[in-house]
Amino acid sequence: MPATAKICSPSRRSASTFARTSQLPAGKAAASRRSFLKRSAGVLLISGMGGSLLSACGGGNLSDDSPATPRLASVDNFRDVAGAAPYPTVDGRQMRRGVFYRANALTLDTADHAAIDRLGIASVYDLRTPEESARTADSLPGGATTRTLNVLGTADFVVPAVDTAAAAVAFMETQARGYVTGAAQRAAYGALLTSLADGPGAQLFHSSAGKDRAGWIAALLLSIANVPLDVIMQDYLLSNVYLALWIKAQTDTLRQQGGDAAASVHAPLLSVQENYLQAGFDQVKASYGTMASYLTQGLGISQATINTLHSRLVV
């Protein structure tokens, strides 16, 4: 993808979009999900904050002290957690850009290496398994330290054989729920949030495609910042836009190897869907009741750490 390519956001979605994924009446479902994120960082999630400022096509409203986030041809899902234009919070503030970045594997070419070096990234957190990291080694930004946090707690990431698209969707939803229930997942995410709160300078975390393991931690950070739930979902779905060329290439390969049927069956593994993130959120609610309880009890981070993250995330 050319470095100058512009990525446009999906269409706007209101909170009622998420109500359709529940069997509750729309109003009750929306209220339930607002309640779920309530007190993520010690403040209330205010209702009535529909829509979003989600846009990856420009750099409006950028902080004066934060450079525009470059589009990287060699790391196509690289982006600022705060959004291209800072995401709003429900209490009338906005996110701070240039603090936390997310990405897929850091296969930086020469031009992109120079571009990312200008951002002053001090720390990189690799959320992949050892075998994934060995197959595709990171090319680190200049001066950055690195730490591996194996979210899955396994030697490699293995996708089971699936023979239907429904089975592929079920696997992805199970993965999302595992981020909440798995011991290795909780330990790694707790350690990552603590490191992000304590670490100096700009920091970057990434997984292989930057959409699932990295997508979950980005959603947690946005919820800590009290970004509206519909914006959190839109940000999650942006991986489908940033990874569009990669998804197409993978789909074409599957089609060449196994025909249209194989491409269709495996398509859910290559992208993200609303129900994947919702499965994780629903598991948090089922297991812990609130996001705040999941963060403190499930991930073992202190309220002081949450407050520090909130201060770093929000202007």
Stockholm file with secondary structure:
# STOCKHOLM 1.0

chainA/1-315         MPATAKICSPSRRSASTFARTSQLPAGKAAASRRSFLKRSAGVLLISGMGGSLLSACGGGNLSDDSPATPRLASVDNFRDVAGAAPYPTVDGRQMRRGVFYRANALTLDTADHAAIDRLGIASVYDLRTPEESARTADSLPGGATTRTLNVLGTADFVVPAVDTAAAAVAFMETQARGYVTGAAQRAAYGALLTSLADGPGAQLFHSSAGKDRAGWIAALLLSIANVPLDVIMQDYLLSNVYLALWIKAQTDTLRQQGGDAAASVHAPLLSVQENYLQAGFDQVKASYGTMASYLTQGLGISQATINTLHSRLVV
#=GR chainA/1-315 SS CCTTCCCCCCCCCCTHHHHTTSSSCHHHHHHHHHHHTTTTTSSCCCSCCCSCCCCSSCCTTCCTTSCCCCCCSSSTTCEETTTTTTCBCTTSCBBCTTSEEEESCCCCCHHHHHHHHTTTEEEEEECSCHHHHHHSCCCCCTTCEEEECCSSCSSSCCCCCCSSHHHHHHHHHHHHHHHHHCHHHHHHHHHHHHHHHHCCSEEEEECSSSSSHHHHHHHHHHHHTTCCHHHHHHHHHHHHHHTHHHHHHHHHHHHHHHHHHHHHHHHHHHSCCHHHHHHHHHHHHHHHSSHHHIIIIISCCCHHHHHHHHHHHBC
#=GC SS_cons         CCTTCCCCCCCCCCTHHHHTTSSSCHHHHHHHHHHHTTTTTSSCCCSCCCSCCCCSSCCTTCCTTSCCCCCCSSSTTCEETTTTTTCBCTTSCBBCTTSEEEESCCCCCHHHHHHHHTTTEEEEEECSCHHHHHHSCCCCCTTCEEEECCSSCSSSCCCCCCSSHHHHHHHHHHHHHHHHHCHHHHHHHHHHHHHHHHCCSEEEEECSSSSSHHHHHHHHHHHHTTCCHHHHHHHHHHHHHHTHHHHHHHHHHHHHHHHHHHHHHHHHHHSCCHHHHHHHHHHHHHHHSSHHHIIIIISCCCHHHHHHHHHHHBC
//
